[in-house]
Amino acid sequence: MQVKLLNCTYNPEEFIGRAAAICYDSKTDRESCIKRAAHCVHSGHLATLRFAHASFNVSGISRACSHQFVRSKHLDFLQRSQRYCAEEAPEFIYPETRHDTYISTAYERCYTVYLELLSRGVKKQDARMVLPAGIATELNVTGNFQAWLDFLKLRTDKAAQLEIRMVATQIGYHLYAQAPNIFKDYAPCSP
């Protein structure tokens, strides 16, 4: 799995604080804006977070994981299409129950049937129906900081499935690096 930050609002905490200044008739110097952004998060004035955005590329996750990811209704997604892209030498993601021979064999059988269907002239959009949910995919995702905060609260929870939790943790680390006062709960743990 790989999570890459593609784009982020420049100086997001300052930008959020500056936008929120109209709500409070406040100072707009950099330090005051950053403090205000942190205060907005602490006080629950989360609508202010909609003024900053971040976009990521997430690759090497299973289609099953992507199905959980795209349920985040306030984020926007573009995903590798199995309708238009042929799955050539795909990577398979194994569940947390580990990679075992039975799962590996099932993946290989599904992929063999997929290739056979393509060789018989079946369209990619129809042949993809036999591919396993464990096949790797890639997507681009964007959202405002309020949407990201909501996603992180849900998907870093211990009850979340391991793979989506790992994605959320990596996104949290990137967001913390961009806006540590807003995403302070998602700082990387010290060794």
C-alpha positions as MATLAB code, in Angstrom:
seq = 'MQVKLLNCTYNPEEFIGRAAAICYDSKTDRESCIKRAAHCVHSGHLATLRFAHASFNVSGISRACSHQFVRSKHLDFLQRSQRYCAEEAPEFIYPETRHDTYISTAYERCYTVYLELLSRGVKKQDARMVLPAGIATELNVTGNFQAWLDFLKLRTDKAAQLEIRMVATQIGYHLYAQAPNIFKDYAPCSP';
ca = [
       0.000    0.000    0.000;
       1.222    3.472   -0.831;
      -0.355    6.826    0.055;
       0.992    9.932   -1.698;
      -0.096   13.482   -0.977;
      -0.818   15.035   -4.385;
      -1.953   18.486   -3.370;
      -2.855   20.483   -0.273;
      -4.058   24.000    0.401;
      -1.023   26.213    0.955;
      -0.603   27.103    4.660;
      -3.926   25.440    5.475;
      -4.131   26.449    9.137;
      -3.470   30.081    8.351;
      -5.964   29.954    5.485;
      -8.677   28.394    7.673;
      -8.022   30.911   10.444;
      -8.164   33.801    7.998;
     -11.476   32.559    6.587;
     -12.872   32.122   10.111;
     -11.791   35.634   11.125;
     -14.997   37.079    9.675;
     -16.991   35.009   12.159;
     -15.193   36.594   15.090;
     -14.136   40.045   13.820;
     -10.572   38.971   14.610;
      -6.968   39.751   13.712;
      -5.650   38.261   10.504;
      -1.920   38.037   11.190;
      -0.429   34.568   10.645;
      -0.076   33.610   14.322;
      -3.628   34.690   15.195;
      -5.027   32.780   12.218;
      -3.223   29.556   13.174;
      -4.449   29.846   16.786;
      -7.980   30.509   15.549;
      -7.939   27.424   13.308;
      -6.895   25.260   16.269;
      -9.584   26.891   18.420;
     -12.217   26.181   15.760;
     -11.376   22.469   15.871;
     -11.309   22.398   19.659;
     -14.631   24.234   19.967;
     -16.366   22.159   17.272;
     -16.644   24.949   14.690;
     -15.747   22.399   12.012;
     -17.402   24.172    9.065;
     -14.282   26.349    8.949;
     -12.287   23.266    7.918;
     -14.107   23.180    4.596;
     -11.837   25.968    3.341;
      -8.743   23.734    3.110;
      -8.408   20.687    0.872;
      -6.035   17.777    0.347;
      -5.773   15.228   -2.463;
      -4.089   11.819   -2.315;
      -3.154    8.936   -4.578;
      -3.689    5.590   -2.860;
      -2.349    2.475   -4.570;
      -1.797   -1.149   -3.719;
      -5.063   -1.606   -1.831;
      -7.676   -4.247   -2.500;
     -10.951   -3.548   -4.249;
     -12.591   -4.635   -0.983;
     -10.750   -1.834    0.820;
     -11.667    0.662   -1.896;
     -15.323   -0.251   -1.406;
     -15.033    0.841    2.220;
     -13.126    3.969    1.216;
     -15.659    5.218   -1.353;
     -18.421    5.051    1.261;
     -16.950    8.285    2.668;
     -19.622   10.424    1.078;
     -17.923   13.785    1.562;
     -14.760   12.761   -0.280;
     -14.472   12.576   -4.064;
     -12.836    9.685   -5.906;
     -11.407    8.583   -9.239;
     -10.559    4.869   -9.356;
      -8.689    2.684  -11.822;
     -11.342    1.290  -14.135;
     -11.547   -2.436  -14.685;
     -13.960   -1.610  -17.477;
     -11.304    0.120  -19.581;
      -8.001   -1.134  -18.119;
      -6.930   -4.723  -18.661;
      -5.696   -6.423  -15.518;
      -2.282   -7.607  -16.696;
      -0.089   -9.284  -14.067;
      -2.215   -7.968  -11.215;
      -1.137   -7.722   -7.622;
      -3.349   -9.445   -5.076;
      -3.894   -8.223   -1.539;
      -4.337  -10.834    1.139;
      -6.640  -10.458    4.133;
      -5.273  -10.074    7.624;
      -5.833  -13.812    8.087;
      -2.639  -14.005    6.023;
      -1.610  -15.267    2.643;
      -2.291  -18.963    2.489;
      -2.268  -21.480   -0.323;
      -6.039  -21.771   -0.509;
      -6.576  -18.025   -0.992;
      -3.664  -17.791   -3.415;
      -5.083  -20.665   -5.487;
      -8.529  -19.045   -5.549;
      -7.029  -15.754   -6.769;
      -5.072  -17.559   -9.499;
      -8.165  -19.466  -10.664;
     -10.230  -16.294  -10.886;
      -7.494  -14.574  -12.864;
      -7.153  -17.549  -15.231;
     -10.910  -17.453  -15.917;
     -10.673  -13.668  -16.507;
      -7.906  -14.161  -19.097;
      -9.878  -16.977  -20.758;
     -12.957  -14.764  -21.029;
     -10.891  -11.985  -22.628;
      -9.334  -14.442  -25.087;
     -12.868  -15.472  -26.110;
     -13.733  -11.885  -26.936;
     -15.673  -11.057  -23.787;
     -15.487   -7.323  -23.072;
     -13.285   -6.229  -20.144;
     -16.345   -4.718  -18.474;
     -17.999   -8.148  -18.428;
     -14.911  -10.288  -17.777;
     -14.059   -8.232  -14.676;
     -17.052   -9.779  -12.895;
     -14.969  -12.869  -12.057;
     -12.029  -10.954  -10.557;
     -11.652  -11.282   -6.784;
     -12.195   -8.385   -4.372;
      -8.578   -8.934   -3.313;
      -7.181   -7.597   -6.600;
      -5.129   -4.437   -6.130;
      -6.456   -1.094   -7.286;
      -5.468    2.552   -7.313;
      -7.464    5.696   -6.733;
      -7.194    9.435   -6.363;
      -9.220   11.031   -3.606;
      -9.811   14.628   -2.604;
     -11.684   16.319    0.152;
     -11.862   19.254    2.477;
     -10.357   19.055    5.954;
     -13.726   18.543    7.638;
     -14.371   15.498    5.430;
     -10.856   14.181    6.150;
     -11.319   14.624    9.896;
     -14.584   12.666    9.724;
     -12.952    9.908    7.625;
     -10.035    9.619   10.043;
     -12.264    9.343   13.106;
     -14.199    6.478   11.507;
     -11.428    4.581    9.756;
      -8.615    4.784   12.340;
     -10.898    3.261   14.962;
      -9.769   -0.163   16.198;
     -13.057   -1.641   14.959;
     -12.228   -0.684   11.351;
     -10.856   -3.400    9.073;
      -7.050   -3.488    9.143;
      -6.415   -2.510    5.513;
      -8.599    0.643    5.543;
      -7.195    1.497    8.991;
      -3.672    1.395    7.537;
      -4.739    3.699    4.677;
      -6.386    6.114    7.125;
      -3.327    6.103    9.385;
      -1.040    7.046    6.479;
      -3.417    9.804    5.362;
      -3.527   11.059    8.949;
       0.283   11.266    9.048;
       0.321   13.328    5.840;
      -2.404   15.651    7.090;
      -0.667   16.069   10.440;
       2.485   17.170    8.578;
       0.438   19.820    6.738;
      -1.763   20.988    9.629;
      -0.494   19.720   13.007;
      -2.912   21.815   15.063;
      -5.917   20.406   13.223;
      -4.789   16.782   12.878;
      -2.863   16.511   16.165;
      -4.584   13.210   17.021;
      -3.020   11.617   13.934;
       0.656   12.360   14.566;
       3.016    9.448   13.918;
       3.874    7.602   17.100;
       7.398    8.063   18.406;
       9.575    4.922   18.322;
];
